[in-house]
Amino acid sequence: MNRIKSVFIGFYPMIAMGITGSAGWQLYHSRDWLAWAGPLLTTLPFMMFLSRIMMFKNVARTSGAFPGFNALAVAGVLLSAYTSLLRNEPGHRVPVALALAGAVGFALYSLWYSRLGRKPTAKLQVGRVFPDFGLKKTDGSTFHTRELLGDPALIFFFRGNWCPLCMAQIKEVAARYRDIGDTGARVILVSPQPHAHTAELAKRFDVPFEFLTDVGNQVARALDIEMRNGLPMGMGMLGYEADTVFPTVLVLDPKGVIRWLDQTDNYRVRPEPGTFLPILRQLATARP
């Protein structure tokens, strides 16, 4: 299924762009602007969303199903269908077809593609001790998770630099590093991406976090949070492997016990700092 999703996300933005461009051109040049406004309603909101997350990387989360965007898509289909019925001419079926394609494409993106299809792993449960693993540091040495013992820890497993929502989430957490530091917690960021990308990310943010590489996705596989064939089509040309990791966030206490975790099933739905910061503060006040 993930292979099919990889192909879908490789083509869908291009199709949406084509519908948006065609509808926009017709809207400007044609007298039937009402008919061509329909397909534009089905794709323009997505294109604006995509442009924002790719250019600014400042969207760390969205609603689960984009109800507003889907409502606009349905309205676009109805608008085009209504004008087509009024004209009752073969040429007026084209905007209806494009509106249907745009609406179906966005429904697939928001309701199907965005769902990760994961099942919460039994190896990560509140109350269990987080296992000891070796991960690659930016300087090439090995970081063992047992080194976290004695301090609270905030651990992020993220997909890679290619994921704009992951980058926005890291940017958001980096902006709160003083608040997190006040709790005495250490922040660990783990990705299976090529090590050079992890090192570049550490330089970009320059915050006192541990940026670590899960070489070969071994840790994710051991924890049952590996996402097989989760890389979007085309990203392999940038050196990324096809298998990635399900976005996962954990809070550990000073004894390495998991006190809170998030195993989202939608890559666009992620916890805010306001969710885990109170837990870190509680752990800080409980320390002797």
VEXGUMI-776274 format. One line per 8 residues: number of its first residue (from 0); for each residue x, y, z of N, C-alpha, C. Coordinates in steps of 0.001 Angstrom, whole numbers, always signed. Atoms other than C-alpha are relative to their C-alpha. Example, Ala and Ser with C-alpha at 12.3 -4.5 7.8 and 13.67 -1.06 7.14 Angstrom:
residues 2
0> +890/-1190/+0/+12300/-4500/+7800/+900/+1200/+0  -820/-1190/-60/+13670/-1060/+7140/-770/+1090/+730
END
This chain:
residues 288
0> +820/-1204/+0/+0/+0/+0/+864/+1270/+0  -853/-1184/-54/+2831/+2421/+831/+644/+304/-1346  -534/-245/+1344/+4265/+1936/-2658/-1015/+775/-848  +1052/-696/+753/+936/+3029/-4137/-100/+1445/+476  +51/-1353/-538/+868/+6032/-1810/+1192/+821/-477  -1197/-705/+467/+4417/+6914/-2842/-191/+516/-1422  +263/-416/+1381/+3370/+7005/-6505/-1059/+1098/-30  +1082/-989/-34/+188/+8938/-5686/+528/+1391/+330
8> -472/-1321/-416/+2000/+11748/-3868/+1042/+542/-976  -913/-472/+1028/+4514/+11895/-6696/-721/+682/-1150  +749/-525/+1139/+1818/+12626/-9288/-1081/+1007/+388  +1150/-837/-338/-1047/+14281/-7401/+308/+1499/-3  -261/-1447/+51/+621/+17703/-6843/+125/+536/-1417  -128/-455/+1378/+1448/+17891/-10550/-1368/+79/-680  +1345/-25/+564/-2130/+17020/-11509/-779/+1199/+547  +687/-1139/-618/-3487/+19577/-9026/+498/+1323/-578
16> -566/-1213/+588/-1121/+22178/-10446/-544/+211/-1413  +524/-108/+1355/-2303/+21413/-13967/-1454/+458/-16  +1409/-412/-75/-5975/+21733/-13008/-104/+1463/+415  +22/-1389/-463/-5281/+24976/-11143/+385/+964/-1115  -442/-871/+1092/-3381/+26480/-14055/-1014/+89/-1126  +983/+16/+1089/-5923/+25411/-16667/-1266/+757/+381  +1223/-672/-449/-8904/+26585/-14620/+225/+1502/+164  -303/-1415/-172/-7220/+29868/-13785/+79/+722/-1326
24> -110/-613/+1329/-6403/+30557/-17433/-1382/+174/-620  +1351/-71/+560/-9959/+29743/-18509/-862/+1023/+746  +760/-948/-798/-11386/+31791/-15662/+281/+1432/-443  -401/-1357/+413/-9454/+34820/-16903/-453/+312/-1427  +265/-259/+1409/-10148/+34369/-20629/-1419/-359/-440  +1313/+460/+429/-13554/+32694/-20753/-1124/+807/+651  +1165/-658/-573/-16944/+34223/-20224/-704/-899/+1025  +622/+951/-921/-18020/+31088/-18376/+822/-111/+1283
32> -857/-2/-1185/-16099/+32114/-15282/-601/-807/+1137  +644/+742/-1077/-18668/+30470/-12996/+316/-1490/-112  -291/+1420/+201/-18079/+27051/-14532/+1442/-333/+366  -1417/+269/-246/-14289/+27334/-14294/+430/+328/+1424  -301/-221/-1416/-14406/+28604/-10729/-121/-1301/+783  +198/+1284/-681/-15529/+25084/-9804/+1282/-792/+168  -1250/+748/-159/-12288/+23179/-10566/+1051/+754/+800  -966/-784/-763/-10295/+26046/-9096/-220/-177/+1507
40> +307/+200/-1420/-12084/+25557/-5761/+487/-1352/+511  -397/+1343/-426/-11060/+21897/-5729/+1506/-164/+159  -1457/+196/-25/-7305/+22412/-6171/+791/+1173/+558  -768/-1168/-440/-6259/+25981/-5326/+320/-22/+1498  -349/+45/-1431/-6534/+25549/-1511/+1174/-951/+285  -1111/+929/-206/-4230/+22503/-1683/+1307/+579/-513  -1225/-566/+556/-1725/+24289/-3907/+540/+1108/+901  -433/-1043/-928/-1637/+27233/-1484/+605/-623/+1261
48> -522/+722/-1160/-1142/+24825/+1437/+1364/-607/-307  -1268/+635/+379/+1600/+22939/-408/+1108/+1033/-145  -999/-1060/+174/+3393/+26162/-1341/+478/+521/+1349  -375/-517/-1317/+3317/+27347/+2245/+909/-954/+752  -815/+926/-790/+4690/+24176/+3824/+1357/-248/-649  -1269/+242/+679/+7390/+23749/+1157/+917/+1217/+65  -822/-1211/+41/+8565/+27370/+1058/+411/+482/+1388  -255/-612/-1307/+8286/+28465/+4685/+276/-1012/+1106
56> -210/+1063/-1002/+8321/+25137/+6594/-394/+469/+1397  +467/-524/-1284/+6283/+26760/+9353/-1339/-600/+418  +1243/+688/-363/+3298/+24389/+9449/+379/-1349/+610  -383/+1235/-685/+3932/+21697/+12046/-1154/-983/+110  +1172/+873/-142/+379/+20329/+12109/-1202/+638/-692  +1241/-480/+594/-3042/+20630/+10506/-1149/-776/+648  +1126/+820/-426/-6539/+19306/+11118/+150/-1386/-617  -153/+1364/+479/-6944/+15609/+10558/-536/-242/-1392
64> +664/+321/+1263/-9283/+15662/+7550/-216/+1197/-913  +211/-1200/+814/-9226/+19245/+6187/-1478/+179/-360  +1430/-100/+335/-13033/+19604/+6464/-342/+1228/-837  +276/-1208/+774/-13001/+23166/+5123/+399/-145/-1447  -478/+185/+1373/-10938/+22294/+2047/-876/-1006/-744  +856/+988/+648/-13070/+19227/+1332/-1373/+577/-310  +1289/-654/+258/-16228/+21331/+1642/+104/+899/-1230  -200/-831/+1183/-14806/+23776/-913/+60/-851/-1267
72> -100/+885/+1161/-14012/+20869/-3233/-1380/-488/-433  +1365/+424/+321/-17587/+19584/-3032/-775/+1164/-629  +670/-1185/+552/-18875/+23129/-3651/+465/+261/-1424  -516/-200/+1348/-16606/+23357/-6692/-620/-949/-1003  +636/+975/+894/-18023/+20166/-8201/-1452/+388/-264  +1412/-377/+159/-21597/+21301/-7580/-148/+1242/-867  +70/-1236/+795/-20893/+24727/-9067/+203/-295/-1480  -256/+347/+1396/-19427/+23268/-12245/-1142/-824/-583
80> +1105/+831/+476/-22206/+20692/-12516/-1245/+841/-268  +1172/-867/+161/-24880/+23341/-12080/+101/+824/-1281  -173/-816/+1206/-23475/+25597/-14802/-19/-866/-1254  +19/+902/+1146/-23020/+22590/-17094/-1430/-381/-362  +1401/+318/+253/-26682/+21664/-16697/-735/+1179/-639  +636/-1188/+587/-27696/+25243/-17513/+357/+141/-1470  -443/-158/+1390/-25627/+25263/-20714/-430/-1195/-854  +346/+1247/+689/-26300/+21609/-21681/+730/-128/-1328
88> -834/+118/+1188/-23455/+21688/-24180/+1208/-860/+348  -1117/+899/-276/-20631/+19130/-24538/+1227/+704/+570  -1191/-699/-460/-17907/+21718/-23990/-26/+363/+1475  +128/-396/-1399/-19250/+22576/-20566/+177/-1167/+962  -263/+1150/-857/-18549/+19064/-19300/+1458/-42/+452  -1425/+19/-344/-14804/+19723/-19206/+252/+542/+1405  -239/-468/-1367/-14840/+21909/-16069/-581/-933/+1056  +568/+957/-955/-17088/+19318/-14390/+975/-1156/+218
96> -950/+1106/-96/-14598/+16560/-15179/+1239/+402/+800  -1181/-464/-737/-11668/+18639/-13893/-333/+218/+1474  +399/-201/-1395/-13603/+19579/-10757/-115/-1329/+729  +105/+1327/-608/-14379/+15919/-10080/+1386/-584/+269  -1360/+512/-179/-10737/+14966/-10609/+696/+698/+1162  -622/-746/-1092/-9599/+17728/-8272/-560/-377/+1351  +639/+345/-1276/-12119/+16840/-5566/+388/-1398/+459  -372/+1376/-351/-11360/+13121/-5690/+1471/-61/+424
104> -1418/-18/-348/-7617/+13797/-5655/+244/+538/+1394  -213/-570/-1339/-7841/+15990/-2575/-584/-898/+1079  +577/+931/-973/-10138/+13523/-808/+964/-1154/+265  -977/+1076/-171/-7559/+10790/-1423/+1192/+475/+824  -1138/-533/-753/-4772/+13021/-126/-333/+171/+1475  +310/-365/-1381/-6549/+14196/+3020/-535/-1156/+828  +657/+1069/-754/-8430/+11031/+3967/+688/-1357/-120  -663/+1296/+220/-6245/+8222/+2598/+1519/+105/+95
112> -1458/-82/+11/-2660/+9261/+1861/+553/+433/+1354  -530/-552/-1251/-2200/+11229/+5092/-40/-994/+1154  +62/+1036/-1023/-3149/+8185/+7172/+1174/-953/-179  -1218/+803/+82/-44/+6185/+7982/-264/-1495/+68  +307/+1420/-87/-1784/+2886/+8616/+803/-726/+1062  -822/+625/-1037/+283/+2262/+11717/-874/-539/+1124  +598/+494/-1228/-655/+256/+14772/+967/+317/+1131  -910/-314/-1116/+726/+1441/+18129/+826/-1230/+382
120> -872/+1113/-308/+3727/-729/+18876/-43/-355/+1479  -4/+477/-1390/+3665/-2844/+22030/+1351/+224/+658  -1345/-191/-557/+7388/-2141/+22430/+198/+1397/+585  -35/-1332/-590/+6660/+1473/+23349/-1303/+217/+753  +1182/-178/-835/+4234/+1783/+26243/+366/+805/+1233  -205/-777/-1216/+3874/+4205/+29123/+246/-964/+1163  -354/+842/-1130/+5530/+2681/+32170/+1133/-967/-282  -1108/+884/+359/+8101/+655/+30251/+1311/+784/-90
128> -1323/-615/+138/+11814/+1355/+30269/+374/+31/-1478  -431/-118/+1393/+13077/+2652/+26937/+1286/-802/-184  -1191/+849/+183/+15616/+155/+25540/+1253/+809/-318  -1281/-638/+322/+19288/+985/+25102/+360/-312/-1446  -388/+151/+1398/+20313/+1587/+21499/+1196/+888/-294  -1091/-827/+474/+23322/+2955/+19682/-416/+777/-1234  +350/-871/+1114/+22812/+5913/+17323/+1212/+844/-371  -1176/-720/+487/+25285/+7894/+15218/-130/+1499/+255
136> -14/-1432/-253/+26168/+11408/+16404/+546/+749/-1221  -447/-790/+1152/+26999/+14245/+14045/+1513/-94/-214  -1453/+119/+150/+30732/+13782/+14766/+438/-1407/-377  -316/+1363/+406/+30523/+10120/+13776/+107/-994/+1137  -75/+904/-1144/+30763/+8698/+17287/-1383/-575/+314  +1253/+675/-332/+28088/+6526/+18883/-604/+562/+1277  +753/-442/-1170/+25449/+7818/+21260/-869/-1160/+454  +832/+1054/-564/+23868/+5234/+23555/-1122/+637/+811
144> +1131/-595/-692/+20406/+5969/+24860/+89/-172/+1514  -184/+112/-1452/+21516/+4780/+28300/+676/+1239/+580  -623/-1239/-465/+23427/+8062/+28476/-1040/+1011/+469  +1062/-904/-423/+20057/+9733/+29055/-368/-197/+1467  +360/+285/-1387/+19701/+8142/+32494/+522/+1094/+929  -350/-1078/-928/+19705/+10743/+35228/-670/+1308/-335  +702/-1215/+434/+17821/+13378/+33238/-1280/-391/-730  +1152/+232/+878/+14367/+13612/+31691/+444/+153/-1445
152> -368/-81/+1415/+14436/+13244/+27926/-1243/+121/-860  +1040/-161/+1017/+12313/+14291/+24975/+570/-543/-1303  -531/+686/+1181/+12820/+12006/+21972/-970/+141/-1171  +777/-90/+1237/+11608/+12678/+18435/+586/-963/-1026  -357/+755/+1195/+11737/+10083/+15683/-691/+713/-1165  +578/-742/+1128/+11261/+12083/+12471/+465/-593/-1314  -213/+683/+1274/+11187/+11086/+8826/+1246/+468/-746  -1185/-495/+688/+13914/+13333/+7458/-155/+1440/-423
160> +17/-1402/+435/+14821/+16756/+6094/-963/+230/-1157  +900/-128/+1139/+12585/+16058/+3090/-1438/+274/+436  +1377/-128/-493/+9444/+16203/+5272/-213/+1397/+566  +144/-1385/-467/+8317/+19854/+5636/-681/+118/+1361  +649/-79/-1303/+6048/+19164/+8618/+949/-429/+1111  -1034/+379/-970/+8910/+17394/+10408/+920/+1179/+280  -892/-1136/-164/+11123/+20411/+9792/-678/+1125/+776  +738/-1029/-740/+8422/+22767/+11051/-116/-369/+1468
168> +106/+441/-1387/+8015/+20672/+14201/+1336/+188/+729  -1313/-191/-608/+11762/+20709/+14870/+281/+1483/+207  -167/-1450/-127/+11847/+24459/+14230/-786/+529/+1192  +858/-404/-1105/+9009/+24885/+16717/+615/-383/+1347  -617/+469/-1250/+10766/+22810/+19395/+1297/+762/+270  -1247/-747/-173/+14080/+24579/+18775/-267/+1399/+542  +354/-1338/-491/+12338/+27912/+19399/-345/-20/+1489  +351/+129/-1414/+11308/+26583/+22827/+1119/-652/+805
176> -1060/+751/-663/+14709/+25183/+23763/+306/+527/+1394  -243/-528/-1352/+15057/+27526/+26740/-1050/-533/+981  +1058/+546/-854/+11693/+26408/+28140/+261/-1471/+310  -300/+1421/-214/+12691/+22783/+27641/+1230/-149/+886  -1214/+59/-807/+16146/+23415/+29088/-252/+292/+1465  +330/-321/-1391/+14587/+24885/+32232/-513/-1216/+770  +477/+1222/-662/+13094/+21448/+32937/+1127/-993/+233  -1124/+919/-128/+16513/+19830/+32748/-45/-1149/-983
184> +161/+1104/+948/+15373/+17633/+29874/+991/+110/-1155  -838/+69/+1193/+17600/+16532/+27030/-890/-307/-1188  +805/+187/+1208/+16223/+16614/+23489/+798/-828/-997  -640/+929/+924/+17034/+13785/+21096/-832/-53/-1280  +669/+24/+1306/+16171/+13945/+17382/+620/-1115/-839  -508/+1201/+662/+16481/+10665/+15485/-673/-178/-1361  +526/+226/+1338/+16091/+10021/+11749/+847/-1064/-708  -774/+980/+775/+17093/+7182/+9378/+608/+585/-1267
192> -491/-635/+1220/+18094/+9698/+6704/+1524/-90/-95  -1460/-12/+132/+21653/+9868/+5297/+640/+921/+1042  -611/-719/-1119/+24034/+11069/+8003/+358/+1442/-354  -365/-1361/+406/+25123/+14122/+6003/-1178/+953/+163  +1184/-841/-170/+21550/+15435/+6111/-235/+317/+1477  +147/-230/-1440/+21423/+15006/+9888/+1021/+1024/+480  -1046/-949/-391/+24722/+16859/+10289/-342/+1413/-486  +396/-1309/+535/+23440/+19676/+8060/-1123/+610/+830
200> +1116/-476/-809/+20284/+19921/+10147/+496/+544/+1335  -561/-453/-1279/+22302/+20238/+13363/+659/+1369/-148  -632/-1295/+238/+24293/+23130/+11879/-1041/+1090/-233  +1031/-981/+325/+21148/+24831/+10651/-661/+561/+1258  +720/-455/-1183/+19491/+24993/+14069/+909/+455/+1129  -978/-434/-992/+22539/+25266/+16333/-635/+169/+1386  +589/+27/-1335/+20667/+24363/+19531/+587/-1201/+746  -621/+1089/-777/+21830/+22096/+22397/-835/-1277/+16
208> +710/+1271/+137/+19996/+19034/+21073/+971/-1037/-557  -757/+1073/+630/+21364/+15655/+20024/-682/-363/-1319  +495/+376/+1315/+20858/+15180/+16269/+664/-1325/-379  -539/+1351/+125/+21275/+11456/+15665/-544/-702/-1243  +388/+791/+1164/+21168/+9071/+12718/-216/-1450/+407  +302/+1422/-194/+19510/+5685/+12941/+464/-734/-1245  -616/+598/+1186/+21846/+3938/+10505/-734/-1295/-367  +703/+1184/+468/+19967/+1401/+8412/-1382/-180/+600
216> +1330/+68/-621/+16769/+2183/+10330/-102/-1130/+1025  -27/+1166/-882/+17827/-486/+12827/-809/+211/+1272  +727/-268/-1241/+16388/+1181/+15928/-1506/+44/-262  +1420/-61/+345/+13070/+1975/+14248/-560/-1397/-243  +459/+1366/+261/+12841/-1623/+13083/-138/-786/+1305  +54/+715/-1278/+13586/-2945/+16575/-1184/+440/+849  +1119/-529/-775/+10867/-717/+18039/-1343/-136/-722  +1213/+162/+820/+8331/-1589/+15303/-610/+1345/-383
224> +502/-1282/+495/+8073/+2027/+14156/+599/+320/-1375  -509/-185/+1354/+9720/+1512/+10771/-1175/+78/-969  +1022/-151/+1041/+7586/+2688/+7842/+602/-457/-1324  -547/+576/+1224/+8376/+456/+4897/-526/+741/-1222  +362/-686/+1250/+8390/+2212/+1515/-790/+1282/+243  +718/-1214/-346/+7243/+5427/+3165/+518/+1258/-682  -575/-1176/+664/+9409/+7747/+1062/-800/+349/-1246  +711/-396/+1220/+7512/+9777/-1575/+844/-248/-1245
232> -685/+268/+1258/+8385/+8906/-5148/+826/+1213/-434  -881/-1064/+475/+11316/+10938/-6451/+1007/+454/+1032  -918/-441/-1047/+12928/+11656/-3069/+1258/-864/+69  -1177/+869/+5/+15291/+8724/-3572/+1163/+611/-764  -1066/-656/+768/+17218/+10888/-6047/+858/+904/+881  -753/-849/-930/+18297/+13014/-3062/+780/-827/+1015  -811/+865/-859/+19897/+10011/-1375/-752/-681/+1120  +779/+608/-1075/+17070/+8966/+930/-372/-1439/-353
240> +421/+1379/+182/+16191/+5304/+1429/-1529/-72/-32  +1451/+151/+151/+12696/+4020/+623/-698/-179/+1341  +610/+241/-1309/+12051/+2918/+4206/+316/+1155/+946  -193/-1104/-933/+11550/+5640/+6794/-594/-396/+1354  +474/+284/-1356/+10041/+5939/+10294/-1329/+703/+237  +1236/-665/-399/+6629/+6680/+11722/+334/+1130/+984  -261/-1084/-958/+6720/+10112/+13431/-464/-406/+1402  +258/+465/-1364/+6923/+9320/+17147/+682/+934/+978
248> -557/-872/-1031/+7479/+11476/+20249/-149/-696/+1355  +27/+619/-1320/+8383/+10200/+23721/+577/+927/+1053  -588/-652/-1167/+9055/+11664/+27157/+449/-1093/+965  -552/+958/-964/+11333/+9652/+29460/+298/+705/+1309  -394/-566/-1281/+11852/+10210/+33166/+1484/-288/+240  -1442/+197/-223/+15372/+10229/+34706/+425/-1464/+100  -336/+1427/-62/+15188/+6435/+35101/-175/-691/-1350  +167/+569/+1326/+14506/+5946/+31411/-1357/-622/-247
256> +1348/+542/+139/+10850/+5043/+31917/-834/+930/-882  +861/-791/+874/+8401/+6193/+29238/-1173/+538/+805  +1085/-622/-748/+6012/+8678/+30854/-1101/+552/-898  +995/-497/+961/+4238/+9922/+27737/+526/-290/-1390  -431/+186/+1387/+4286/+9149/+24025/-1139/+307/-956  +961/-286/+1057/+2554/+10066/+20792/+373/-848/-1205  -201/+843/+1182/+2192/+7525/+17984/-1088/+358/-1023  +1026/-506/+910/+239/+9535/+15438/-211/-935/-1188
264> +320/+768/+1200/-1519/+7782/+12576/-279/+930/-1182  +188/-974/+1065/-1666/+10965/+10490/+1222/+914/+21  -1257/-744/-17/+1577/+12630/+9440/-205/+1504/+149  +273/-1425/-162/-141/+16035/+9565/-504/+354/+1402  +507/-226/-1353/-1341/+15636/+13172/+1110/-343/+993  -1152/+175/-881/+1474/+16147/+15688/-214/+771/+1301  +197/-685/-1292/+1669/+17147/+19372/+684/+1364/+40  -579/-1322/-208/+2283/+20782/+20255/+907/-16/+1225
272> -843/-90/-1209/+4979/+21789/+22776/-825/+153/+1276  +858/-162/-1159/+2140/+22759/+25095/-544/-1304/+542  +458/+1317/-449/+1283/+19059/+25312/+1038/-681/+875  -1015/+744/-756/+4612/+17664/+26510/+797/+856/+979  -729/-836/-952/+6112/+20684/+28299/-511/-140/+1433  +472/+197/-1385/+3808/+20307/+31361/+484/-1319/+610  -482/+1291/-496/+4899/+16662/+31628/+1474/+116/+400  -1410/-208/-339/+8571/+17673/+31556/+143/+833/+1273
280> -64/-824/-1215/+7912/+20306/+34210/-367/-811/+1228  +354/+864/-1113/+6225/+17724/+36417/+1173/-894/+394  -1159/+838/-270/+9255/+15470/+36073/+1105/+798/+669  -1036/-850/-585/+11511/+18408/+36937/-288/+260/+1475  +341/-287/-1397/+9611/+19196/+40153/+74/-1250/+863  -34/+1248/-761/+9626/+15520/+41150/+1420/-477/+281  -1395/+422/-218/+13425/+15254/+40991/+469/+395/+1391  -496/-311/-1352/+15184/+15088/+44377/+986/+1152/-14
END
